[in-house]
Amino acid sequence: MKVFLYIVLFVILFSFGYNVYYLDLDESFLGTQNRPYVIGLAAGICGLILCIIFLRYERLKSNLEKRAKP
């Protein structure tokens, strides 16, 4: 599960970089050409937050299992 989360994290960071690269700064931030990239940035931020939550959950879960065993 941890390897899968790291792969997903890599894909999210790649798509985040792609969206930042193709964002046209000469136009309006929410213009018609920039709208897909802004939505992609927002989705990337949400995905990044979810991956961090899942990674912390996995780490806490393993620590709690170690403590529960006598």
Kinemage of the C-alpha trace (Angstrom):
@kinemage 1
@onewidth
@group {chain A} dominant
@subgroup {mainchain}
@vectorlist {calphas} color= white
{ca met a 1} P 0.000 0.000 0.000
{ca lys a 2} L 2.846 2.343 0.827
{ca val a 3} L 4.488 1.843 -2.569
{ca phe a 4} L 1.176 2.564 -4.288
{ca leu a 5} L 0.817 5.808 -2.328
{ca tyr a 6} L 4.318 6.908 -3.313
{ca ile a 7} L 3.520 6.208 -6.979
{ca val a 8} L 0.283 8.203 -6.710
{ca leu a 9} L 2.179 11.003 -4.974
{ca phe a 10} L 4.687 11.085 -7.846
{ca val a 11} L 1.870 11.242 -10.434
{ca ile a 12} L 0.163 14.058 -8.512
{ca leu a 13} L 3.380 16.064 -8.282
{ca phe a 14} L 4.035 15.523 -12.006
{ca ser a 15} L 0.543 16.709 -12.952
{ca phe a 16} L 0.920 19.676 -10.592
{ca gly a 17} L 4.138 20.676 -12.360
{ca tyr a 18} L 2.527 20.170 -15.775
{ca asn a 19} L -0.375 22.444 -14.855
{ca val a 20} L 1.919 25.150 -13.505
{ca tyr a 21} L 4.086 24.982 -16.632
{ca tyr a 22} L 1.198 25.391 -19.068
{ca leu a 23} L -0.613 28.071 -17.059
{ca asp a 24} L -0.676 31.255 -19.164
{ca leu a 25} L 0.228 34.168 -16.908
{ca asp a 26} L -0.606 36.783 -19.557
{ca glu a 27} L -4.309 35.918 -19.413
{ca ser a 28} L -6.790 36.082 -16.591
{ca phe a 29} L -6.301 33.457 -13.879
{ca leu a 30} L -9.799 32.060 -14.444
{ca gly a 31} L -9.878 32.732 -18.190
{ca thr a 32} L -11.125 30.156 -20.651
{ca gln a 33} L -7.642 28.890 -21.527
{ca asn a 34} L -6.435 28.752 -17.926
{ca arg a 35} L -9.523 27.163 -16.399
{ca pro a 36} L -8.488 23.496 -16.949
{ca tyr a 37} L -5.047 24.174 -15.513
{ca val a 38} L -6.451 25.947 -12.456
{ca ile a 39} L -8.843 23.047 -11.872
{ca gly a 40} L -5.904 20.653 -12.275
{ca leu a 41} L -3.917 22.635 -9.706
{ca ala a 42} L -6.789 22.518 -7.231
{ca ala a 43} L -7.231 18.784 -7.790
{ca gly a 44} L -3.484 18.271 -7.349
{ca ile a 45} L -3.522 20.122 -4.040
{ca cys a 46} L -6.469 18.026 -2.821
{ca gly a 47} L -4.770 14.810 -3.944
{ca leu a 48} L -1.532 15.835 -2.254
{ca ile a 49} L -3.354 16.476 1.013
{ca leu a 50} L -5.108 13.094 0.787
{ca cys a 51} L -1.839 11.261 0.096
{ca ile a 52} L -0.181 12.905 3.077
{ca ile a 53} L -3.133 11.915 5.274
{ca phe a 54} L -2.951 8.305 4.063
{ca leu a 55} L 0.822 8.114 4.585
{ca arg a 56} L 0.504 9.448 8.125
{ca tyr a 57} L -2.327 7.003 8.782
{ca glu a 58} L -0.164 4.079 7.659
{ca arg a 59} L 2.679 5.211 9.918
{ca leu a 60} L 0.398 5.677 12.927
{ca lys a 61} L -1.318 2.350 12.255
{ca ser a 62} L 1.976 0.455 12.340
{ca asn a 63} L 3.011 2.245 15.557
{ca leu a 64} L -0.301 1.413 17.233
{ca glu a 65} L -0.035 -2.241 16.217
{ca lys a 66} L 3.458 -2.428 17.751
{ca arg a 67} L 2.178 -0.937 21.009
{ca ala a 68} L -0.861 -3.212 21.220
{ca lys a 69} L 1.208 -6.421 21.077
{ca pro a 70} L 2.370 -7.565 24.522
